Amino acid sequence: MNSLKYCRSLLALPVAALVLLTACKKDFLDQKTLSAVDEGAVFRDSVKTLGVINNLYSNIGFSFNARRVNNTGLDAACDESEPISDPTIFSYIISNGGVNASNADKNTWTTVFTMVRAANIFMKNRDSIPITAATRDYWTAQVRFLRAWYLMMLVKHYGGIPLIGDNIYDDGDKIDVPRSSYEACVSYIVGELDAAAAALPASYPTNNVNQNRVSKGTALAAKARLLLYAASPLFNSGPRADDPDHLLSYATADNERWKNASDAAKAVINLNVYSLYTTSATPMYTFFLQNTPQTEHVLAYWQPVSTSNNFYVENSANPQSRGTTNGYVGAKYFPTQELVDEFDMINGLRITDPASGYPGMGDNMYKNRDPRLTTTVHYNGSIRNMGTLGDQPVNTYTGVVPTGNAAATSASVDGIYSATGTKTGYFRYKMCNNFGVGGGSELYRPWVVMRYAEVLLNAAEATNEYYGPTSEIYDWLKLIRARAGIQAGTNGLYGLKAGMTKDEMRDAIRHERRVELAFEEHRFWDIRRWKIAPQTENAETHGMEITRAANGTFSYRIIPIRKHVFTDAMYFWPIPQSEIVKSPSLVQNPGY
């Protein structure tokens, strides 16, 4: 069955399935076989129709999912983290340069067109829903946003895609829709997002009733992200000799696209409905575990109340000593030394800056660093709760492991070179709870798919590329760095250099994105749209080997982990070969 009509019976399910069905996410919601209900009956019932909309929300975090491919996310397919040594998992295949049209993960293509088909069926039947005109407009705006969001996801992976509009394909239909140009796809999605924004409320009250709903700000922020990508070098550097139909870029380069992206991001800022989450506790730790809507949430999704557990990060990232569930053994991916070295000193200066105060490799190398380091990555000695033993160090070392209780001996299961331990000397901590696996408090935490810090960074990047450094850009970066806990310094610049050139500011913004947005899916796409992947991905990743001697002292050594491979074809994913066979008009991406 062609994926343009995939899950034809999606709207022939009763309301329970419509609300809970989540295609291609086995770790997220259990799917159940339920009896059929006529499509017309669904849309003559407002409750069942609302279930259709709820289902459309259920996959908004599909691309972002930390266990998206073989219990890893896309961070494990770039220089952000390193997956376990298993050449069969897709994140390993990507970074090893081995992806092709036959082995490529096809769930993205299939899931998106499943959701688009469901949205189109809603659009076809919206006039039949027994609700007020105002409610119909409101529901329609949500569906238009969600359809555009899924199409954005597809364009990010493949470039130009088949634009099917409101068409609905059934089993008997011959489907052979060619890909539209990249420019046509961006224009269509921008139009849908603008239409959705015009009909959506500026914000929602922070209560559980509307916590999964999109707003005007959500639609405008998605538009800003799309236009930022469109203005970036990968898409905005003029025609490609291997792309005569302009499926992968604009036909001409245009610097005004940066202005469009800047204006779009500023429109979100100027709504004055979002702000950075602040707390006296460690910000990155608490923000992602809040089980109620926050002012930094731009697009977030909570699992339904019936979900059995929500340990989608912990089960693939936790040190073994801190617990897993459902048969998971050991973490599946590990932060790289390259990521760790990006975190500044607490005075905001890079560790390569002689004025930073960085002591060099040794016992004190993680002290007095940007507080986001400890809330993003756990290194040897990081403190983390260990159940009845309370707060205990995370032990990632090798060498002589002392005797004692489970905390004292945890290096035997967590340490580098142990069967279930870290591969790089580090564990991911961002978005993980502090209490291991099993705490009921984790049930309702959201997937924060877009947040205000990203909006500020999108605005900073686009504004700098068009206007050069401005006081606004400094202000946006200072907000983020102040929230992180970096010291203001005597000049109040939080470690930023005064009077930066455009190139220097570009580097500062890219650095801030890498730190602030780590493990949120951005790095994989950023290095592609900036066209720096040949430098970052044709390189070795590294880790930190710490060896404990019998007397308890440690020695330190940076070690190579694995050489990554990147080719120009890998800027985009190959369209699955099965789809090319079904639809001959689909043109495969160059290099595949």
N, C-alpha and C positions, 0 to 999 in steps of 0.2 A: 504494500500500500504506500503510495507517495506521501511524503510527510506534509505536503500542502493540504492533505485531507486526513492527516493522521488523527487517530482517536475520533473517528466520525461520530461515534456514539456518546461523545462527551456530554452532550446535552440530553441524552436519553437516560440519564441517571437520576435517581431521587435526590432530594435536597442534601441528605447526609453525605452522599458521594460528591455532589457538586461543591460542597463546602470543603471537604477534606481531601479530595483527589489532588495529588501532587505528582505530576508525571516525572519519571526519571530521577526521583530522589528517594531511594529506598531507605536511606538513613534518616529521613525527615518525618514522613508520615506513612503508616501502614495503609496499603490499598486493600479494599474489600470488594468482593463481587456482590452486587446488589441488583434487584429487579429493575426493569426498564420503566421509564415514564415517558409519555409522548412529549415531543419538543413543544408543541403548542400548549400542553398542560403546564409546562414549566413557566412559560411567559404569561399565562393567565393567572398565575399565582405570584404575588409580589414577594412572598417569603422565599419561594424557590428561586425566583429571579435574583434576589439578593445573594442567594447561595452561589449563583453563577459568578457574580462579581467577586465574592469572597474567594472563589477558586482562582480567579484571574490574579489575585494578589499573591497566591501561594507560591509562585515561582519567581517573584521579583528579585530574590537573592540568589538565583540559580548560579549565575556566573561568579558571584562573590563567595559562594559556599566554601568553607575551609576544608571540606571533605568531598569536594566536587569530583575529583578523579582519583580513584584508588586511595581514598582517605587522605588525599592531599589537595591543596588549593593551587592556584596558578603561581603563588609565591615560591612553590617548590619547583617551578619550571623556569626560574630565572635566577639571578644572583642574590636573591633575598634569603632563600633557605635551600637546604639540600635534602632531597628525599632519601629514604633508605636505599640501600644498594640492591635494587630490583629492576633490571632492565625491561621488565614487562609492564611496569606501571606507566601511565601516559605522561605524567609530569617528568619522569626520567627520560622517556622517549623524546619529548619535546627538546629538553636541554641537551640531549645527546645528538640532536640533529637527525633523528631517524623517523620523523613523522612523514607520512605520505597519505594519499587519498584513500587507501585501503585500510590503514590501521588507525586513522584519525578518529578521535572521539566524535560521535555523531549526535550525542544527546543535545547539544546546543541547537543545532539545526532543527531537530525533531521537536524539542520542547517549545521553541519559539513559535513554530508554525502550528503546534497544538493550541497554544494560547491565542495566537492571531485568529485561528479558526473559531475558537470560542467567542472571542470579541466580535467577530463578524456576524456570528449567529445572533448575538445580543443586538447588534445594530439592525439586523433584519427584522427582529421581533419587538423592538423597543416600543413601538406605538401600541402594542397589544397589552402592555403591562398596566394593570389597574392601579395607577398612582397618579398624583397630581402632575401637572405640566412642569412645575418647578422641580419636583423630585425626579422626574424623567430627565430633565436637563442635567441635573446634578449627577445622576447615575451615568448618563451618557458621557459626561465629561471625564468621569473616572475611567470608564472603559477606553475612551480615546487616549487618555494618558497611558494606560497600561499597555495598550497595543503599541503605541509609539515607543514605550520603554523597552518592550521585547524586541522591536525592530532595531532599536539602537544597539542592543546586545548583539544582534546578528551582524550588523554593519561593522561593529568593532572587531569581530572575528574574521569576516570574509571580504569586506569592502562592499561593493554594490551587490544587491540581492534582488530576487524577483519581487516586485511590488505588485501585490494582488488587490490592493484597495479593499473594497468591501465584498469582494467575490468569495463565494463559498463553493468548494469543490466536493463532489460526492464520489462514491465508489465507481460509478459508471462513467465518469467524466475523463476525457483525455486531457492530461495536464502537461503542457510543455511551454512554460512561461520563461522567457529569457531574463537575464539579470538586467536591472536598470543601472545607469551610471551612478558613480558615487555622488555626484552633484545632485542628481534627481532624488536619490535616497535621502540625502541630508535635507533637501528642500521639502520633501513630503513629510518627514518626521518633524521638522521645525513647524510646519503648518499645523500638524496635529497637536503639538505641544502648545502652540499659541492658542488654538481653539479650546483646548482643555483649560488652559490658564484663565481664559476670559470667563469661563463658566464655573470655576471652582472658588471657594472661599479663600480669603487671604491666609487664614490659619484655622486650626481646630483647637477647641478647648482641650487641655491636658487631662483627659479622662479615658477610662478604658473603653468606652463606647466607640470613640472615633480614633483610637490609637493607630489603627492600620490604614487610615484613610489618607489619600493624597490631597494636597492643597494647591493654591495658586503658586506658592513658593516652590513646591515640589516640581511642578511642571516647568517653571522658569529655571530652576537649578539644573534640571535634566537638559534643557535647551542650552544652558551655558556650558555644560560639560561637552555636549555634542559639538558645539561651535568651537570650543577650545581644541578638541581633537581635529576638527576640520581645518583649523588655521595652522596646525602643526606641520613640520617639515615633511612628514611621511605623505600627507595628502595635498600639501599646498606648495609644492616645489616645481610645478609645471608638468607637462606630459611625460609619460614613460614610453620608451620605445617598445616595450613588451606588453603594453596595455592600450591598444588602438581605440578601444571603446570607452576608455576612461572609467573603468570599473573600480580602480583602486586609488584614483586621485582626480583632482580637478584638471581640466584641459589647460588652464593657465594659472600661474601663481598670482596671488593678489594679497598684498599686505593689509588691505582693508578688512580681511577676514579676522585679523587679530582685534581690530576695533569692534567688530560685531560680537566677538567672544567677550571682550572687556565690558561692553555695554550690557550684555546679557547677564553676566555675573553681578555687575553693579546693580542691576534691576532687582536681584534677589536681596542684596544687602540693603537697598533703599526701602524694601518693604518694612524694615524694622520689626520683624516678628521673630527673628532668630538671634541667638547669642551663644557664645562659647560656654559650655558647662564648666562651672567652677565649684570647688569644694575644698574644705580644709584637709581632706584625705588625699591620697595620691590620685591625680585626675584621670589618668588613662585606665587605672584599675577600676575605679568606681563607675565611670561613665558607661562602659559597655555592659555592665551588670545591672544597671538600673532597670527595674521591671515596671516602670511607669514612663510615659512620654516626657521628654526633656526638650528644652528650648534649642538644643543643638541638633536635634533630630530633624532632618529634612525629608528623608524617606527611610522608614523603619518598618519591620514586620515582626509581629509576635506570633509564635506558634499557637494554634488553638489550645484551649484549656485541656482537651482530651489527650494531648500528646504525652506519651509515656515518659520521655526524658528529653532534655535539651542539651546534652553534653556533646554537641557537635564539634566543639573545639577540643575539649579536654580529652576525648577518646582517641584523638590522633596526635595530640601535642603534649600531653602530660608526661612528666617523669614517671617511670613505672612505680616508684615508691609512693607517689601521690594518688595512685588509683585510676583504674579504667573500668568500663562496664561492657557487657555483651561480648565478652571474649576477646576484646582488644588487648594486645600484648605489646607494650613499648610504643613510644612515639614513632610517627611515620615521616616526619620531616623536622629539620633543625636549622635555626638561624645561622647564617654564615659570619665569618670574621669580617667580611666586607661590610655587612650591615652594622655590626657592633661598632666598627671603627667610625661610622658616620655620626655617632652620638658625641656631641661636644662635651667640653668641661662645663661645669655649672656656671661659669662666667660667660658662657656663650661662644668661646673661642674653640676652633677646631683643635683636635689633639695633635695635629701636625704643626700647629703654631707654637713657636718657642715661648711665647708669652702666655700660653694657656695654663701652664702649671702642671701639665700632664707628666706624671712621674716615670712613664715608660713601662714596659712590660714587667710585671712582677706582682707582688701581693697587693699593692695599692692601685693597680691600673683601673679598677672599676669604681674607685672612690671619687667623690666630688665631680661626678659626671652629670650631664643633663638628666634630670629625674625620669625622663621618658625611657631611659635605658632599662632601668629596673622594672618598669611597668610593661615593657615590651618583650624583654629577653631575660631569662634567668641563667646566670653564670655561676661558676663555682663559688659557693658561699652565700648566694642569694637566700633570703629568709622566706620560708613558705610553711604554712600550717601542715602538720602531719598527723591529723586526727588526735588521738588521745595523748600523743607526745607533744602536742602544741607546736609552736613555731620552731622550725629546725632549718639548718642550712641545706640547700640543694647541693649535693656532692657530685661533681662531674669529672673528678680526677681519675687517673689510673695509678698503678703502683701499689703500695702497701695499704691495704684496707684494714683499719683497726677492728678489734672485736667489740662486741657490745650489743645494744639494742638495735632495732630496725633503722633508727636515725643514724647511728654511728656507722652502720655497715651499708648505708644506702648506695654508696659508690659501686657496690657489687652489682647493682641492677641499673643504676643511672649513669655510671661513669663511662667515659669514652673507652671504646673497645669492648665493653661488656655486651652480651648478646641482646639485651633490651635497652641499652643505654644510648646516650647521645652520640651522634656521628661527628659533630663539629665542636663539642665542648659546651654547647648551649642548648637551651630549650625555649620554645616560644612560651610567653606568659600573657601577652596581650589578649584580652577577651576571656581569659581563663579565670575561674574562681580561685580563691585562696584556700579552699577547704577540701581539695581533692574531689573525687567523684562521689555522688550520693546525696548531696544536700538538696532538699526539696526547694530551697529558695531560688534555684536556678531555672525552674520550670518555665517562667514567663519572660525571660530576658529576650530582647529583640535582636534581629539582624539589623544593624545600623548601616544601611546600604549607601546612603548619602547623608553627610552632616555638614554643619556650617563651616567647620575648619577647612573642608575641601573647597567650599564656595569662595572663601577668602583667598585660598591659594590659587584657585582658577582665575580669580580676578587679578591677583598679583602678577601671574604669568602673562596673561593676555595684555594687561595694561603696560607691563614693561616692554613687551615685544613691539607694541605700537608707539608708545609715548617715551619709552625709556624710564629710568627710575623716577618716581614721584614721591611726594610726601605720603600720599595715600598708601603706596606699596609698603613703605617703611611702617606705617601705622598698622597695617594688616599683619605684617610679619611680627611686629612687636606684641600684638594681642596674643598671637599663638604662642610665642616664646615666653611671654609673661605667665600665661596660663600653665605652661609646662613646668614652671618653677625656676627658669633660668634667671640669674641675677641681672638687675637692670644696669648696673655699672654706673660710674660717675657721669657718663654722658647720656644715660637713659636709653641706650640703643640695644640693650640685651645681647651684646656681643656682635651686633651687625656693624659692618664697616661704614663709616660716614662717607658720603660723597661717592658712592659706587658708580662705576660705569655700567652701561647696559649689559655688557658681557658678565661683569662681576655680579650684578643683580640676578641675571639668569642663573648663574651657578648657585647663588644663595637660595633662590626659590626652589630649584631642583633639589638641593640639599634638604631644604625644609620639608618638601613633599616626601622625600625618602624616609625621613625620621617620623614626621607626624602621621603619615598615612601608611606606615608599615603594616603588612598583613591585612590590608583592606583591598587587595586586588589591583591597586594602582601601578605598582612598580612594573609588573609584567607589560602593561600597555604603555606606560610612560617611556620606557626605553625604546619601544618600537616607534611611537609617534614622533619622538625626538630624533630618531634614526641614529641612536648611539649603540644599538645592540651589537654591531660588529666589534665594538670595543669592550662592552661589559659582558657579552655572552661568549665570545671566542677567547675565553680566559679560564684559568683555574679558580675554583672557589677554595676557601681556606677555613681552618678551624683552629682552636686553641687546645693544645695538648698540655695538660697539667699533671705532673707526676708527683705523687706523695712518697717521701722517703719514710723509713721506719721511725725516725725521730719526729715526724709530723711536719717537716718543712716541705715546701713545694718548689719545683722547678717548672719553667714555662718554655714552650716552643710553639711557634706558629707552624702548622702543617698543611700541606696541600690535600684537598679532598678529591676533587675530580675536575678534569678539563671539560668545559662545556663547548658545544659546537653550534654555530649560527651561520645560516646561509641567507641570501637575500630573499629566497622564497618564504622564509619563516616570518617575514613581517606580517603575513596573513596566514590563516589556516586554510588547508585544502578543503574544497567542497567534498563531502563524502562521496566516494565512487558510486555507491548505491544510488545516490540522487542523480548523478550524471547519467547513469544508465537509464533511469526512469524518465528523465527530462533532457533529451538531447540538445535542447537549446541552451542549456546551462553551460557557460564557458568556464573551464577550470582555471584556477589562479596560476600565474606563471611559476614555473619551477616544479610543478607537480604533474 
